[in-house]
Amino acid sequence: MSKRRVVITGLGALAPNGNSVVNFWSGLLAGKSGIQRVSYFDAEDFSVKIAGELSDFNAEDYFDRKELRKLDPFSIYGLVTAAEAITHSGLDVNTIDRDRAGVIIGSGVGGIQTLEDQHMVMQNKGSRRVSPFFVPKMIANIAAGQIAIKFGLRGPNFTVVSACSSGSDAIGQAFRKIQYDETDVMITGGTEASVTPLTIAGFGNMKALSSSHNDEPEKASRPFDKDRDGFVLGEGAGMIVLESLDHAQARGANILAELSGYGATDDAFHITQPAEGGAGAVKAITLALEDAGAQPEEINYINAHGTSTHFNDKSESAAIRTVFGAYADVLKVSSTKSMTGHLLGASGAIAAVACVKAIQDNKVPPTINYTTPDPECDLDYVPNTAQDLECNAVMMNAFGFGGHNAVLVIRAWSA
């Protein structure tokens, strides 16, 4: 059976440095950081006092208060970005075959804010005061369900949970659904609302978060820099509309790019640390290239996982060098997490949006805060300033706790 071509026709984004695709992308090109002191709760007694929050975002601009009672922020972010992506695509959900239109979303921790809030209610007020909306607000699959309900999409619907690879794996699974003619349209991506006391305490106590820049938040996320000391927790969502090529062409859609490759592996090594030399990442990158029918030298830009942790940045750099060989010396690689922080299960999805914009505008965003090169990270990380670059094929890496590795290849659209 021949696989169908899959194209991208719509984008949606909410990120700490921009509450729409336009603002997110312009923020990236400007090197704008969205990292700030935590404002959602009192973090004074925490070792980590910074995060990438959604600034100037008001859920009441999109939902009435009755609706908001039933929605965790991660579902809110997913619904808002799905609506932006569908509008951007020009897709009329009233005229498509809704049985062949589905939703696959990634999220690392789902409705953790609701879980924390309702646990406090039970502790302080007793079990009878726990909200009847607790479970349907908290479960990780509910964002995908809410999007399907909102737009009447009756096709395949589920949530991928593979830690920080979740958004990329969700896109990869949606890609396969269309490739193998199970669906014509998929709304896919990732959403996360994890800036909570418990999440920051947990990551902070395992020394995964940066704690040395509480007084200069915008300088904390510094992927591949020698002085990096951990990632910065972020929140937000990224969504894309995928369609089969024939479906998109039949309705006269504006095709933004083509999703052409997906590779996924596991290190089977350690619960949090990547395998030595990035062995699992090497295999995932290789599989994605093979799936896309692409040679390494065809890739112009890699949006790296680039978390700003010692182990990830070192192993990811090694993996890229292993696959790309001498070509790695001229390949452009950057981490947009330097500006957004790490959106966990949404990180791959928001990076996919950035990759499509890079193809459209032939510009690659920088890695900001790159001031001191690390001999163990020896690639061109597009330091501090965006660059013009013809982008015909780009790659996006996402790796997660548990050893998960997911890689996507996106090409410029051509008939």
Sequence and secondary structure as in RCSB ss.txt:
>XXXX:A:sequence
MSKRRVVITGLGALAPNGNSVVNFWSGLLAGKSGIQRVSYFDAEDFSVKIAGELSDFNAEDYFDRKELRKLDPFS
IYGLVTAAEAITHSGLDVNTIDRDRAGVIIGSGVGGIQTLEDQHMVMQNKGSRRVSPFFVPKMIANIAAGQIAIK
FGLRGPNFTVVSACSSGSDAIGQAFRKIQYDETDVMITGGTEASVTPLTIAGFGNMKALSSSHNDEPEKASRPFD
KDRDGFVLGEGAGMIVLESLDHAQARGANILAELSGYGATDDAFHITQPAEGGAGAVKAITLALEDAGAQPEEIN
YINAHGTSTHFNDKSESAAIRTVFGAYADVLKVSSTKSMTGHLLGASGAIAAVACVKAIQDNKVPPTINYTTPDP
ECDLDYVPNTAQDLECNAVMMNAFGFGGHNAVLVIRAWSA
>XXXX:A:secstr
     EEEEEEEEEBTTBSSHHHHHHHHHTT    EE  SS  TTSS  EEB  TT  GGGTS HHHHTT  HHH
HHHHHHHHHHHHHHT  TTTS GGGEEEEEE SS SHHHHHHHHHHHHHH GGGS TTHHHHHSTTHHHHHHHHH
HT  S EEEE  GGGHHHHHHHHHHHHHHTTS SEEEEEEEE   SHHHHHHHHHTT B  S TTSGGGS  TTB
TT   B BB EEEEEEEEEHHHHHHTT    EEEEEEEEEE  S SSS  GGGHHHHHHHHHHHHHHT  GGG  
EEE    S HHHHHHHHHHHHHHHGGGGGT EEE THHHH B GGGHHHHHHHHHHHHHHHTEE  BTT  SBBT
TB SB  BSS EE   SEEEEEEEETTTEEEEEEEE    
